[in-house]
Amino acid sequence: MADCQRIMCSVGSCTFNETSQNLCTLDAVQVSAAAKSDSGAPYDETLCASYSSGKEKK
């Protein structure tokens, strides 16, 4: 993979998001489908499996 590629991210609650630049700080991300999904719909088939919540659970 080229060194110049960047992972853009606008998910403000993710630990790996550099919110001031909308950039993911990981070198790579895992993209996965939603659990038991086979719909073919982009919102079901392209979830970031590398997501980690930056917020504490209440």
PDB file with SEQRES, HELIX, SHEET and CRYST1 records, atoms N, CA, C and O in Angstrom:
SEQRES   1 A   58  MET ALA ASP CYS GLN ARG ILE MET CYS SER VAL GLY SER          
SEQRES   2 A   58  CYS THR PHE ASN GLU THR SER GLN ASN LEU CYS THR LEU          
SEQRES   3 A   58  ASP ALA VAL GLN VAL SER ALA ALA ALA LYS SER ASP SER          
SEQRES   4 A   58  GLY ALA PRO TYR ASP GLU THR LEU CYS ALA SER TYR SER          
SEQRES   5 A   58  SER GLY LYS GLU LYS LYS                                      
HELIX    1 AA1 PRO A   42  GLU A   45  1                                   4    
SHEET    1 AA1 2 ASN A  17  GLU A  18  0                                        
SHEET    2 AA1 2 LEU A  23  CYS A  24 -1                                        
SHEET    1 AA2 2 VAL A  31  SER A  32  0                                        
SHEET    2 AA2 2 LEU A  47  CYS A  48 -1                                        
CRYST1    1.000    1.000    1.000  90.00  90.00  90.00 P 1           1          
ATOM      1  N   MET A   1       0.841  -1.175   0.000  1.00  0.00           N  
ATOM      2  CA  MET A   1       0.000   0.000   0.000  1.00  0.00           C  
ATOM      3  C   MET A   1       0.889   1.241   0.000  1.00  0.00           C  
ATOM      4  O   MET A   1       1.933   1.256   0.651  1.00  0.00           O  
ATOM      5  N   ALA A   2       0.493   2.242  -0.701  1.00  0.00           N  
ATOM      6  CA  ALA A   2       1.278   3.468  -0.812  1.00  0.00           C  
ATOM      7  C   ALA A   2       1.344   4.198   0.525  1.00  0.00           C  
ATOM      8  O   ALA A   2       0.378   4.212   1.288  1.00  0.00           O  
ATOM      9  N   ASP A   3       2.491   4.801   0.794  1.00  0.00           N  
ATOM     10  CA  ASP A   3       2.679   5.531   2.047  1.00  0.00           C  
ATOM     11  C   ASP A   3       1.844   6.805   2.119  1.00  0.00           C  
ATOM     12  O   ASP A   3       1.621   7.331   3.210  1.00  0.00           O  
ATOM     13  N   CYS A   4       1.382   7.304   0.991  1.00  0.00           N  
ATOM     14  CA  CYS A   4       0.676   8.581   0.977  1.00  0.00           C  
ATOM     15  C   CYS A   4      -0.826   8.454   1.235  1.00  0.00           C  
ATOM     16  O   CYS A   4      -1.511   9.474   1.317  1.00  0.00           O  
ATOM     17  N   GLN A   5      -1.356   7.244   1.364  1.00  0.00           N  
ATOM     18  CA  GLN A   5      -2.775   7.091   1.606  1.00  0.00           C  
ATOM     19  C   GLN A   5      -3.115   7.469   3.038  1.00  0.00           C  
ATOM     20  O   GLN A   5      -2.318   7.278   3.957  1.00  0.00           O  
ATOM     21  N   ARG A   6      -4.334   8.016   3.210  1.00  0.00           N  
ATOM     22  CA  ARG A   6      -4.812   8.398   4.533  1.00  0.00           C  
ATOM     23  C   ARG A   6      -6.186   7.779   4.754  1.00  0.00           C  
ATOM     24  O   ARG A   6      -6.917   7.504   3.803  1.00  0.00           O  
ATOM     25  N   ILE A   7      -6.518   7.570   5.995  1.00  0.00           N  
ATOM     26  CA  ILE A   7      -7.832   7.067   6.362  1.00  0.00           C  
ATOM     27  C   ILE A   7      -8.614   8.234   6.944  1.00  0.00           C  
ATOM     28  O   ILE A   7      -8.292   8.733   8.022  1.00  0.00           O  
ATOM     29  N   MET A   8      -9.625   8.657   6.236  1.00  0.00           N  
ATOM     30  CA  MET A   8     -10.453   9.766   6.695  1.00  0.00           C  
ATOM     31  C   MET A   8     -11.555   9.202   7.592  1.00  0.00           C  
ATOM     32  O   MET A   8     -12.060   8.105   7.352  1.00  0.00           O  
ATOM     33  N   CYS A   9     -11.924   9.962   8.630  1.00  0.00           N  
ATOM     34  CA  CYS A   9     -12.945   9.505   9.559  1.00  0.00           C  
ATOM     35  C   CYS A   9     -13.657  10.699  10.174  1.00  0.00           C  
ATOM     36  O   CYS A   9     -13.017  11.662  10.599  1.00  0.00           O  
ATOM     37  N   SER A  10     -14.973  10.633  10.221  1.00  0.00           N  
ATOM     38  CA  SER A  10     -15.747  11.708  10.845  1.00  0.00           C  
ATOM     39  C   SER A  10     -16.534  11.199  12.054  1.00  0.00           C  
ATOM     40  O   SER A  10     -17.479  11.851  12.497  1.00  0.00           O  
ATOM     41  N   VAL A  11     -16.146  10.031  12.590  1.00  0.00           N  
ATOM     42  CA  VAL A  11     -16.821   9.460  13.754  1.00  0.00           C  
ATOM     43  C   VAL A  11     -16.156  10.024  15.011  1.00  0.00           C  
ATOM     44  O   VAL A  11     -15.134   9.516  15.472  1.00  0.00           O  
ATOM     45  N   GLY A  12     -16.745  11.064  15.543  1.00  0.00           N  
ATOM     46  CA  GLY A  12     -16.147  11.783  16.667  1.00  0.00           C  
ATOM     47  C   GLY A  12     -16.013  10.975  17.940  1.00  0.00           C  
ATOM     48  O   GLY A  12     -15.187  11.320  18.785  1.00  0.00           O  
ATOM     49  N   SER A  13     -16.787   9.913  18.117  1.00  0.00           N  
ATOM     50  CA  SER A  13     -16.738   9.130  19.345  1.00  0.00           C  
ATOM     51  C   SER A  13     -15.644   8.061  19.332  1.00  0.00           C  
ATOM     52  O   SER A  13     -15.431   7.393  20.344  1.00  0.00           O  
ATOM     53  N   CYS A  14     -14.952   7.888  18.215  1.00  0.00           N  
ATOM     54  CA  CYS A  14     -13.924   6.849  18.122  1.00  0.00           C  
ATOM     55  C   CYS A  14     -12.601   7.338  18.712  1.00  0.00           C  
ATOM     56  O   CYS A  14     -12.171   8.464  18.465  1.00  0.00           O  
ATOM     57  N   THR A  15     -11.972   6.472  19.492  1.00  0.00           N  
ATOM     58  CA  THR A  15     -10.687   6.774  20.116  1.00  0.00           C  
ATOM     59  C   THR A  15      -9.622   7.146  19.083  1.00  0.00           C  
ATOM     60  O   THR A  15      -8.752   7.971  19.361  1.00  0.00           O  
ATOM     61  N   PHE A  16      -9.686   6.555  17.918  1.00  0.00           N  
ATOM     62  CA  PHE A  16      -8.644   6.727  16.909  1.00  0.00           C  
ATOM     63  C   PHE A  16      -8.870   7.921  15.983  1.00  0.00           C  
ATOM     64  O   PHE A  16      -8.072   8.151  15.074  1.00  0.00           O  
ATOM     65  N   ASN A  17      -9.937   8.679  16.197  1.00  0.00           N  
ATOM     66  CA  ASN A  17     -10.230   9.815  15.329  1.00  0.00           C  
ATOM     67  C   ASN A  17      -9.512  11.063  15.824  1.00  0.00           C  
ATOM     68  O   ASN A  17      -9.681  11.470  16.973  1.00  0.00           O  
ATOM     69  N   GLU A  18      -8.712  11.665  14.956  1.00  0.00           N  
ATOM     70  CA  GLU A  18      -8.102  12.971  15.211  1.00  0.00           C  
ATOM     71  C   GLU A  18      -9.131  13.994  14.746  1.00  0.00           C  
ATOM     72  O   GLU A  18      -9.126  14.418  13.590  1.00  0.00           O  
ATOM     73  N   THR A  19     -10.016  14.384  15.666  1.00  0.00           N  
ATOM     74  CA  THR A  19     -11.204  15.152  15.291  1.00  0.00           C  
ATOM     75  C   THR A  19     -10.898  16.494  14.635  1.00  0.00           C  
ATOM     76  O   THR A  19     -11.683  16.957  13.807  1.00  0.00           O  
ATOM     77  N   SER A  20      -9.795  17.121  14.976  1.00  0.00           N  
ATOM     78  CA  SER A  20      -9.486  18.421  14.377  1.00  0.00           C  
ATOM     79  C   SER A  20      -9.203  18.312  12.880  1.00  0.00           C  
ATOM     80  O   SER A  20      -9.309  19.300  12.153  1.00  0.00           O  
ATOM     81  N   GLN A  21      -8.841  17.108  12.420  1.00  0.00           N  
ATOM     82  CA  GLN A  21      -8.520  16.905  11.005  1.00  0.00           C  
ATOM     83  C   GLN A  21      -9.384  15.832  10.338  1.00  0.00           C  
ATOM     84  O   GLN A  21      -9.210  15.548   9.153  1.00  0.00           O  
ATOM     85  N   ASN A  22     -10.311  15.235  11.086  1.00  0.00           N  
ATOM     86  CA  ASN A  22     -11.127  14.117  10.588  1.00  0.00           C  
ATOM     87  C   ASN A  22     -10.267  12.998  10.011  1.00  0.00           C  
ATOM     88  O   ASN A  22     -10.564  12.468   8.940  1.00  0.00           O  
ATOM     89  N   LEU A  23      -9.218  12.645  10.712  1.00  0.00           N  
ATOM     90  CA  LEU A  23      -8.304  11.585  10.285  1.00  0.00           C  
ATOM     91  C   LEU A  23      -8.284  10.457  11.301  1.00  0.00           C  
ATOM     92  O   LEU A  23      -8.367  10.696  12.506  1.00  0.00           O  
ATOM     93  N   CYS A  24      -8.175   9.237  10.817  1.00  0.00           N  
ATOM     94  CA  CYS A  24      -7.991   8.071  11.672  1.00  0.00           C  
ATOM     95  C   CYS A  24      -6.499   7.937  11.954  1.00  0.00           C  
ATOM     96  O   CYS A  24      -5.686   8.016  11.033  1.00  0.00           O  
ATOM     97  N   THR A  25      -6.134   7.737  13.210  1.00  0.00           N  
ATOM     98  CA  THR A  25      -4.722   7.645  13.567  1.00  0.00           C  
ATOM     99  C   THR A  25      -4.148   6.228  13.400  1.00  0.00           C  
ATOM    100  O   THR A  25      -2.952   6.020  13.603  1.00  0.00           O  
ATOM    101  N   LEU A  26      -4.995   5.255  13.032  1.00  0.00           N  
ATOM    102  CA  LEU A  26      -4.502   3.901  12.781  1.00  0.00           C  
ATOM    103  C   LEU A  26      -3.814   3.824  11.421  1.00  0.00           C  
ATOM    104  O   LEU A  26      -4.147   4.588  10.515  1.00  0.00           O  
ATOM    105  N   ASP A  27      -2.871   2.921  11.274  1.00  0.00           N  
ATOM    106  CA  ASP A  27      -2.213   2.698   9.984  1.00  0.00           C  
ATOM    107  C   ASP A  27      -3.126   1.951   9.023  1.00  0.00           C  
ATOM    108  O   ASP A  27      -2.985   2.079   7.806  1.00  0.00           O  
ATOM    109  N   ALA A  28      -4.061   1.174   9.557  1.00  0.00           N  
ATOM    110  CA  ALA A  28      -4.992   0.404   8.746  1.00  0.00           C  
ATOM    111  C   ALA A  28      -6.256   0.170   9.568  1.00  0.00           C  
ATOM    112  O   ALA A  28      -6.217   0.202  10.798  1.00  0.00           O  
ATOM    113  N   VAL A  29      -7.363  -0.064   8.894  1.00  0.00           N  
ATOM    114  CA  VAL A  29      -8.616  -0.393   9.570  1.00  0.00           C  
ATOM    115  C   VAL A  29      -9.182  -1.685   8.991  1.00  0.00           C  
ATOM    116  O   VAL A  29      -8.910  -2.040   7.845  1.00  0.00           O  
ATOM    117  N   GLN A  30      -9.963  -2.372   9.792  1.00  0.00           N  
ATOM    118  CA  GLN A  30     -10.668  -3.571   9.356  1.00  0.00           C  
ATOM    119  C   GLN A  30     -12.104  -3.167   9.039  1.00  0.00           C  
ATOM    120  O   GLN A  30     -12.789  -2.611   9.898  1.00  0.00           O  
ATOM    121  N   VAL A  31     -12.567  -3.435   7.834  1.00  0.00           N  
ATOM    122  CA  VAL A  31     -13.945  -3.156   7.441  1.00  0.00           C  
ATOM    123  C   VAL A  31     -14.704  -4.469   7.442  1.00  0.00           C  
ATOM    124  O   VAL A  31     -14.267  -5.453   6.845  1.00  0.00           O  
ATOM    125  N   SER A  32     -15.848  -4.477   8.120  1.00  0.00           N  
ATOM    126  CA  SER A  32     -16.648  -5.695   8.242  1.00  0.00           C  
ATOM    127  C   SER A  32     -18.119  -5.386   8.024  1.00  0.00           C  
ATOM    128  O   SER A  32     -18.556  -4.243   8.155  1.00  0.00           O  
ATOM    129  N   ALA A  33     -18.868  -6.416   7.692  1.00  0.00           N  
ATOM    130  CA  ALA A  33     -20.317  -6.287   7.581  1.00  0.00           C  
ATOM    131  C   ALA A  33     -20.932  -6.346   8.970  1.00  0.00           C  
ATOM    132  O   ALA A  33     -20.332  -6.874   9.906  1.00  0.00           O  
ATOM    133  N   ALA A  34     -22.131  -5.798   9.094  1.00  0.00           N  
ATOM    134  CA  ALA A  34     -22.864  -5.900  10.348  1.00  0.00           C  
ATOM    135  C   ALA A  34     -23.114  -7.376  10.653  1.00  0.00           C  
ATOM    136  O   ALA A  34     -23.136  -8.209   9.746  1.00  0.00           O  
ATOM    137  N   ALA A  35     -23.298  -7.686  11.908  1.00  0.00           N  
ATOM    138  CA  ALA A  35     -23.524  -9.072  12.309  1.00  0.00           C  
ATOM    139  C   ALA A  35     -24.669  -9.694  11.521  1.00  0.00           C  
ATOM    140  O   ALA A  35     -25.759  -9.130  11.432  1.00  0.00           O  
ATOM    141  N   LYS A  36     -24.405 -10.857  10.957  1.00  0.00           N  
ATOM    142  CA  LYS A  36     -25.397 -11.615  10.192  1.00  0.00           C  
ATOM    143  C   LYS A  36     -25.984 -10.821   9.028  1.00  0.00           C  
ATOM    144  O   LYS A  36     -27.131 -11.050   8.642  1.00  0.00           O  
ATOM    145  N   SER A  37     -25.220  -9.899   8.471  1.00  0.00           N  
ATOM    146  CA  SER A  37     -25.717  -9.091   7.358  1.00  0.00           C  
ATOM    147  C   SER A  37     -25.271  -9.662   6.025  1.00  0.00           C  
ATOM    148  O   SER A  37     -24.116 -10.050   5.848  1.00  0.00           O  
ATOM    149  N   ASP A  38     -26.198  -9.704   5.104  1.00  0.00           N  
ATOM    150  CA  ASP A  38     -25.903 -10.121   3.742  1.00  0.00           C  
ATOM    151  C   ASP A  38     -26.776  -9.302   2.797  1.00  0.00           C  
ATOM    152  O   ASP A  38     -27.176  -9.776   1.734  1.00  0.00           O  
ATOM    153  N   SER A  39     -27.066  -8.068   3.198  1.00  0.00           N  
ATOM    154  CA  SER A  39     -28.036  -7.248   2.471  1.00  0.00           C  
ATOM    155  C   SER A  39     -27.476  -6.616   1.205  1.00  0.00           C  
ATOM    156  O   SER A  39     -28.220  -6.340   0.264  1.00  0.00           O  
ATOM    157  N   GLY A  40     -26.162  -6.386   1.179  1.00  0.00           N  
ATOM    158  CA  GLY A  40     -25.575  -5.690   0.044  1.00  0.00           C  
ATOM    159  C   GLY A  40     -25.679  -4.178   0.169  1.00  0.00           C  
ATOM    160  O   GLY A  40     -25.127  -3.455  -0.660  1.00  0.00           O  
ATOM    161  N   ALA A  41     -26.375  -3.686   1.187  1.00  0.00           N  
ATOM    162  CA  ALA A  41     -26.516  -2.247   1.404  1.00  0.00           C  
ATOM    163  C   ALA A  41     -25.226  -1.697   2.012  1.00  0.00           C  
ATOM    164  O   ALA A  41     -24.681  -2.297   2.938  1.00  0.00           O  
ATOM    165  N   PRO A  42     -24.727  -0.560   1.504  1.00  0.00           N  
ATOM    166  CA  PRO A  42     -23.469  -0.004   2.007  1.00  0.00           C  
ATOM    167  C   PRO A  42     -23.440   0.197   3.517  1.00  0.00           C  
ATOM    168  O   PRO A  42     -22.410  -0.044   4.148  1.00  0.00           O  
ATOM    169  N   TYR A  43     -24.539   0.630   4.103  1.00  0.00           N  
ATOM    170  CA  TYR A  43     -24.553   0.882   5.552  1.00  0.00           C  
ATOM    171  C   TYR A  43     -24.531  -0.406   6.364  1.00  0.00           C  
ATOM    172  O   TYR A  43     -24.235  -0.365   7.558  1.00  0.00           O  
ATOM    173  N   ASP A  44     -24.829  -1.530   5.762  1.00  0.00           N  
ATOM    174  CA  ASP A  44     -24.743  -2.827   6.439  1.00  0.00           C  
ATOM    175  C   ASP A  44     -23.417  -3.532   6.180  1.00  0.00           C  
ATOM    176  O   ASP A  44     -22.967  -4.327   7.004  1.00  0.00           O  
ATOM    177  N   GLU A  45     -22.802  -3.254   5.069  1.00  0.00           N  
ATOM    178  CA  GLU A  45     -21.645  -4.026   4.613  1.00  0.00           C  
ATOM    179  C   GLU A  45     -20.305  -3.303   4.766  1.00  0.00           C  
ATOM    180  O   GLU A  45     -19.277  -3.864   4.385  1.00  0.00           O  
ATOM    181  N   THR A  46     -20.274  -2.096   5.303  1.00  0.00           N  
ATOM    182  CA  THR A  46     -19.027  -1.337   5.346  1.00  0.00           C  
ATOM    183  C   THR A  46     -18.767  -0.705   6.718  1.00  0.00           C  
ATOM    184  O   THR A  46     -18.372   0.458   6.799  1.00  0.00           O  
ATOM    185  N   LEU A  47     -18.982  -1.451   7.769  1.00  0.00           N  
ATOM    186  CA  LEU A  47     -18.756  -0.950   9.121  1.00  0.00           C  
ATOM    187  C   LEU A  47     -17.286  -1.043   9.501  1.00  0.00           C  
ATOM    188  O   LEU A  47     -16.599  -1.987   9.111  1.00  0.00           O  
ATOM    189  N   CYS A  48     -16.804  -0.070  10.260  1.00  0.00           N  
ATOM    190  CA  CYS A  48     -15.416  -0.087  10.718  1.00  0.00           C  
ATOM    191  C   CYS A  48     -15.297  -1.008  11.924  1.00  0.00           C  
ATOM    192  O   CYS A  48     -15.788  -0.686  13.005  1.00  0.00           O  
ATOM    193  N   ALA A  49     -14.653  -2.139  11.743  1.00  0.00           N  
ATOM    194  CA  ALA A  49     -14.472  -3.099  12.827  1.00  0.00           C  
ATOM    195  C   ALA A  49     -13.324  -2.695  13.750  1.00  0.00           C  
ATOM    196  O   ALA A  49     -13.125  -3.322  14.791  1.00  0.00           O  
ATOM    197  N   SER A  50     -12.572  -1.668  13.389  1.00  0.00           N  
ATOM    198  CA  SER A  50     -11.477  -1.184  14.223  1.00  0.00           C  
ATOM    199  C   SER A  50     -11.946  -0.123  15.213  1.00  0.00           C  
ATOM    200  O   SER A  50     -11.152   0.374  16.012  1.00  0.00           O  
ATOM    201  N   TYR A  51     -13.217   0.224  15.166  1.00  0.00           N  
ATOM    202  CA  TYR A  51     -13.782   1.251  16.038  1.00  0.00           C  
ATOM    203  C   TYR A  51     -13.564   0.920  17.508  1.00  0.00           C  
ATOM    204  O   TYR A  51     -13.733  -0.223  17.933  1.00  0.00           O  
ATOM    205  N   SER A  52     -13.190   1.931  18.269  1.00  0.00           N  
ATOM    206  CA  SER A  52     -13.066   1.813  19.708  1.00  0.00           C  
ATOM    207  C   SER A  52     -13.648   3.077  20.321  1.00  0.00           C  
ATOM    208  O   SER A  52     -13.218   4.182  19.990  1.00  0.00           O  
ATOM    209  N   SER A  53     -14.614   2.926  21.204  1.00  0.00           N  
ATOM    210  CA  SER A  53     -15.285   4.077  21.782  1.00  0.00           C  
ATOM    211  C   SER A  53     -14.346   4.883  22.665  1.00  0.00           C  
ATOM    212  O   SER A  53     -13.654   4.334  23.523  1.00  0.00           O  
ATOM    213  N   GLY A  54     -14.332   6.169  22.447  1.00  0.00           N  
ATOM    214  CA  GLY A  54     -13.523   7.064  23.254  1.00  0.00           C  
ATOM    215  C   GLY A  54     -14.272   7.582  24.461  1.00  0.00           C  
ATOM    216  O   GLY A  54     -13.714   8.307  25.285  1.00  0.00           O  
ATOM    217  N   LYS A  55     -15.539   7.210  24.566  1.00  0.00           N  
ATOM    218  CA  LYS A  55     -16.376   7.673  25.665  1.00  0.00           C  
ATOM    219  C   LYS A  55     -16.547   6.567  26.685  1.00  0.00           C  
ATOM    220  O   LYS A  55     -16.644   5.392  26.331  1.00  0.00           O  
ATOM    221  N   GLU A  56     -16.584   6.945  27.945  1.00  0.00           N  
ATOM    222  CA  GLU A  56     -16.806   5.957  29.006  1.00  0.00           C  
ATOM    223  C   GLU A  56     -18.261   5.532  29.024  1.00  0.00           C  
ATOM    224  O   GLU A  56     -19.157   6.347  28.810  1.00  0.00           O  
ATOM    225  N   LYS A  57     -18.493   4.255  29.279  1.00  0.00           N  
ATOM    226  CA  LYS A  57     -19.872   3.761  29.401  1.00  0.00           C  
ATOM    227  C   LYS A  57     -20.423   4.187  30.734  1.00  0.00           C  
ATOM    228  O   LYS A  57     -19.715   4.206  31.740  1.00  0.00           O  
ATOM    229  N   LYS A  58     -21.713   4.534  30.735  1.00  0.00           N  
ATOM    230  CA  LYS A  58     -22.371   4.949  31.983  1.00  0.00           C  
ATOM    231  C   LYS A  58     -23.126   3.812  32.584  1.00  0.00           C  
ATOM    232  O   LYS A  58     -23.744   3.970  33.637  1.00  0.00           O  
TER     233      LYS A  58                                                      
END                                                                             
